[in-house]
Amino acid sequence: MFILKKIIAAFILPPGIFIVAAAGIAYYLRRRCRPAAVACAALAAGMWLVSATVFSDALLRPLEYAYSTPMAPAGDVIVVLGGGVYDAGGVFSSAEKLQPASLERASSAALLQRRTGLPVIISGGAVFSGISDADAAGDYLVELGIPEKLVIRETAARDTHENAVFTGSICAQRGYKRVILLTSAVHMPRAVYSFRNAGFTDIVPFPVSRTAANGGRRFFRDFLPGNSGASARALNEYIGLLFYRLVY
């Protein structure tokens, strides 16, 4: 019953319901308009493929495992890249203003700061909200007990390229040479490329928040639709990497 419930849910909730609809239309058109039926069937198969965890993991794995996470990193400063904020009001904690990627990065940065005692630069401007990533995440770090004097906020950057350029100016002013670069594992290849392109020569990648399985047993749910967001994140990074290499 448990497995049946999961299968039914996968095809009732988006994108499963759209897969069922496309497959149903394909079946209806199979004798009325064969080209249209084939197109609908291909659409259903494509939606199923890109939303299955086995497919998204295959896309994510080369990005998320490009760099290992050092257990005892050494450097002059921790650089944390913002990952989005919410325009939430009346919140109990600044954590509620952070989108999942930002929250995971900031939480990992707090743990790393406690282990190393290093200052933290948080980079991220107010792109689609009234508060910058740096301010929201910086407030959260202070709430967690990180001294305000060790939290440096870079509030102008709008993308990864600007994260690197504007952080470079801060590091040059303060004499930071070796940076521990902390961001989501899926984002790390583009982040490292951007920071190297901006003139950083001593980077310690510190990827966090891996989601793709790296081997091991597969379960039936990995073949069901429902994980298209993960595929979209991976494709966004591949496109971003290509764009950065062509433009910067």
Secondary structure as a PSIPRED ss2 file (coil, helix, strand):
# PSIPRED VFORMAT (PSIPRED V4.0)

   1 M C   1.000  0.000  0.000
   2 F H   0.000  1.000  0.000
   3 I H   0.000  1.000  0.000
   4 L H   0.000  1.000  0.000
   5 K H   0.000  1.000  0.000
   6 K H   0.000  1.000  0.000
   7 I H   0.000  1.000  0.000
   8 I H   0.000  1.000  0.000
   9 A H   0.000  1.000  0.000
  10 A H   0.000  1.000  0.000
  11 F H   0.000  1.000  0.000
  12 I H   0.000  1.000  0.000
  13 L C   1.000  0.000  0.000
  14 P C   1.000  0.000  0.000
  15 P C   1.000  0.000  0.000
  16 G H   0.000  1.000  0.000
  17 I H   0.000  1.000  0.000
  18 F H   0.000  1.000  0.000
  19 I H   0.000  1.000  0.000
  20 V H   0.000  1.000  0.000
  21 A H   0.000  1.000  0.000
  22 A H   0.000  1.000  0.000
  23 A H   0.000  1.000  0.000
  24 G H   0.000  1.000  0.000
  25 I H   0.000  1.000  0.000
  26 A H   0.000  1.000  0.000
  27 Y H   0.000  1.000  0.000
  28 Y H   0.000  1.000  0.000
  29 L H   0.000  1.000  0.000
  30 R C   1.000  0.000  0.000
  31 R C   1.000  0.000  0.000
  32 R C   1.000  0.000  0.000
  33 C C   1.000  0.000  0.000
  34 R H   0.000  1.000  0.000
  35 P H   0.000  1.000  0.000
  36 A H   0.000  1.000  0.000
  37 A H   0.000  1.000  0.000
  38 V H   0.000  1.000  0.000
  39 A H   0.000  1.000  0.000
  40 C H   0.000  1.000  0.000
  41 A H   0.000  1.000  0.000
  42 A H   0.000  1.000  0.000
  43 L H   0.000  1.000  0.000
  44 A H   0.000  1.000  0.000
  45 A H   0.000  1.000  0.000
  46 G H   0.000  1.000  0.000
  47 M H   0.000  1.000  0.000
  48 W H   0.000  1.000  0.000
  49 L H   0.000  1.000  0.000
  50 V H   0.000  1.000  0.000
  51 S H   0.000  1.000  0.000
  52 A C   1.000  0.000  0.000
  53 T H   0.000  1.000  0.000
  54 V H   0.000  1.000  0.000
  55 F H   0.000  1.000  0.000
  56 S H   0.000  1.000  0.000
  57 D H   0.000  1.000  0.000
  58 A H   0.000  1.000  0.000
  59 L H   0.000  1.000  0.000
  60 L H   0.000  1.000  0.000
  61 R H   0.000  1.000  0.000
  62 P H   0.000  1.000  0.000
  63 L H   0.000  1.000  0.000
  64 E H   0.000  1.000  0.000
  65 Y C   1.000  0.000  0.000
  66 A C   1.000  0.000  0.000
  67 Y C   1.000  0.000  0.000
  68 S C   1.000  0.000  0.000
  69 T C   1.000  0.000  0.000
  70 P C   1.000  0.000  0.000
  71 M C   1.000  0.000  0.000
  72 A C   1.000  0.000  0.000
  73 P C   1.000  0.000  0.000
  74 A C   1.000  0.000  0.000
  75 G C   1.000  0.000  0.000
  76 D C   1.000  0.000  0.000
  77 V E   0.000  0.000  1.000
  78 I E   0.000  0.000  1.000
  79 V E   0.000  0.000  1.000
  80 V E   0.000  0.000  1.000
  81 L E   0.000  0.000  1.000
  82 G C   1.000  0.000  0.000
  83 G C   1.000  0.000  0.000
  84 G C   1.000  0.000  0.000
  85 V E   0.000  0.000  1.000
  86 Y C   1.000  0.000  0.000
  87 D C   1.000  0.000  0.000
  88 A C   1.000  0.000  0.000
  89 G C   1.000  0.000  0.000
  90 G C   1.000  0.000  0.000
  91 V C   1.000  0.000  0.000
  92 F C   1.000  0.000  0.000
  93 S C   1.000  0.000  0.000
  94 S H   0.000  1.000  0.000
  95 A H   0.000  1.000  0.000
  96 E H   0.000  1.000  0.000
  97 K H   0.000  1.000  0.000
  98 L E   0.000  0.000  1.000
  99 Q C   1.000  0.000  0.000
 100 P H   0.000  1.000  0.000
 101 A H   0.000  1.000  0.000
 102 S H   0.000  1.000  0.000
 103 L H   0.000  1.000  0.000
 104 E H   0.000  1.000  0.000
 105 R H   0.000  1.000  0.000
 106 A H   0.000  1.000  0.000
 107 S H   0.000  1.000  0.000
 108 S H   0.000  1.000  0.000
 109 A H   0.000  1.000  0.000
 110 A H   0.000  1.000  0.000
 111 L H   0.000  1.000  0.000
 112 L H   0.000  1.000  0.000
 113 Q H   0.000  1.000  0.000
 114 R H   0.000  1.000  0.000
 115 R H   0.000  1.000  0.000
 116 T H   0.000  1.000  0.000
 117 G C   1.000  0.000  0.000
 118 L C   1.000  0.000  0.000
 119 P C   1.000  0.000  0.000
 120 V E   0.000  0.000  1.000
 121 I E   0.000  0.000  1.000
 122 I E   0.000  0.000  1.000
 123 S E   0.000  0.000  1.000
 124 G C   1.000  0.000  0.000
 125 G C   1.000  0.000  0.000
 126 A C   1.000  0.000  0.000
 127 V C   1.000  0.000  0.000
 128 F C   1.000  0.000  0.000
 129 S C   1.000  0.000  0.000
 130 G C   1.000  0.000  0.000
 131 I C   1.000  0.000  0.000
 132 S C   1.000  0.000  0.000
 133 D H   0.000  1.000  0.000
 134 A H   0.000  1.000  0.000
 135 D H   0.000  1.000  0.000
 136 A H   0.000  1.000  0.000
 137 A H   0.000  1.000  0.000
 138 G H   0.000  1.000  0.000
 139 D H   0.000  1.000  0.000
 140 Y H   0.000  1.000  0.000
 141 L H   0.000  1.000  0.000
 142 V H   0.000  1.000  0.000
 143 E H   0.000  1.000  0.000
 144 L C   1.000  0.000  0.000
 145 G C   1.000  0.000  0.000
 146 I C   1.000  0.000  0.000
 147 P C   1.000  0.000  0.000
 148 E H   0.000  1.000  0.000
 149 K H   0.000  1.000  0.000
 150 L H   0.000  1.000  0.000
 151 V E   0.000  0.000  1.000
 152 I E   0.000  0.000  1.000
 153 R E   0.000  0.000  1.000
 154 E E   0.000  0.000  1.000
 155 T C   1.000  0.000  0.000
 156 A C   1.000  0.000  0.000
 157 A C   1.000  0.000  0.000
 158 R C   1.000  0.000  0.000
 159 D C   1.000  0.000  0.000
 160 T H   0.000  1.000  0.000
 161 H H   0.000  1.000  0.000
 162 E H   0.000  1.000  0.000
 163 N H   0.000  1.000  0.000
 164 A H   0.000  1.000  0.000
 165 V H   0.000  1.000  0.000
 166 F H   0.000  1.000  0.000
 167 T H   0.000  1.000  0.000
 168 G H   0.000  1.000  0.000
 169 S H   0.000  1.000  0.000
 170 I H   0.000  1.000  0.000
 171 C H   0.000  1.000  0.000
 172 A H   0.000  1.000  0.000
 173 Q H   0.000  1.000  0.000
 174 R H   0.000  1.000  0.000
 175 G C   1.000  0.000  0.000
 176 Y C   1.000  0.000  0.000
 177 K C   1.000  0.000  0.000
 178 R C   1.000  0.000  0.000
 179 V E   0.000  0.000  1.000
 180 I E   0.000  0.000  1.000
 181 L E   0.000  0.000  1.000
 182 L E   0.000  0.000  1.000
 183 T E   0.000  0.000  1.000
 184 S E   0.000  0.000  1.000
 185 A H   0.000  1.000  0.000
 186 V H   0.000  1.000  0.000
 187 H H   0.000  1.000  0.000
 188 M H   0.000  1.000  0.000
 189 P H   0.000  1.000  0.000
 190 R H   0.000  1.000  0.000
 191 A H   0.000  1.000  0.000
 192 V H   0.000  1.000  0.000
 193 Y H   0.000  1.000  0.000
 194 S H   0.000  1.000  0.000
 195 F H   0.000  1.000  0.000
 196 R H   0.000  1.000  0.000
 197 N H   0.000  1.000  0.000
 198 A C   1.000  0.000  0.000
 199 G C   1.000  0.000  0.000
 200 F C   1.000  0.000  0.000
 201 T C   1.000  0.000  0.000
 202 D C   1.000  0.000  0.000
 203 I E   0.000  0.000  1.000
 204 V E   0.000  0.000  1.000
 205 P E   0.000  0.000  1.000
 206 F E   0.000  0.000  1.000
 207 P E   0.000  0.000  1.000
 208 V E   0.000  0.000  1.000
 209 S C   1.000  0.000  0.000
 210 R C   1.000  0.000  0.000
 211 T C   1.000  0.000  0.000
 212 A C   1.000  0.000  0.000
 213 A C   1.000  0.000  0.000
 214 N C   1.000  0.000  0.000
 215 G C   1.000  0.000  0.000
 216 G C   1.000  0.000  0.000
 217 R C   1.000  0.000  0.000
 218 R C   1.000  0.000  0.000
 219 F C   1.000  0.000  0.000
 220 F H   0.000  1.000  0.000
 221 R H   0.000  1.000  0.000
 222 D H   0.000  1.000  0.000
 223 F H   0.000  1.000  0.000
 224 L C   1.000  0.000  0.000
 225 P C   1.000  0.000  0.000
 226 G C   1.000  0.000  0.000
 227 N C   1.000  0.000  0.000
 228 S H   0.000  1.000  0.000
 229 G H   0.000  1.000  0.000
 230 A H   0.000  1.000  0.000
 231 S H   0.000  1.000  0.000
 232 A H   0.000  1.000  0.000
 233 R H   0.000  1.000  0.000
 234 A H   0.000  1.000  0.000
 235 L H   0.000  1.000  0.000
 236 N H   0.000  1.000  0.000
 237 E H   0.000  1.000  0.000
 238 Y H   0.000  1.000  0.000
 239 I H   0.000  1.000  0.000
 240 G H   0.000  1.000  0.000
 241 L H   0.000  1.000  0.000
 242 L H   0.000  1.000  0.000
 243 F H   0.000  1.000  0.000
 244 Y H   0.000  1.000  0.000
 245 R H   0.000  1.000  0.000
 246 L H   0.000  1.000  0.000
 247 V H   0.000  1.000  0.000
 248 Y C   1.000  0.000  0.000
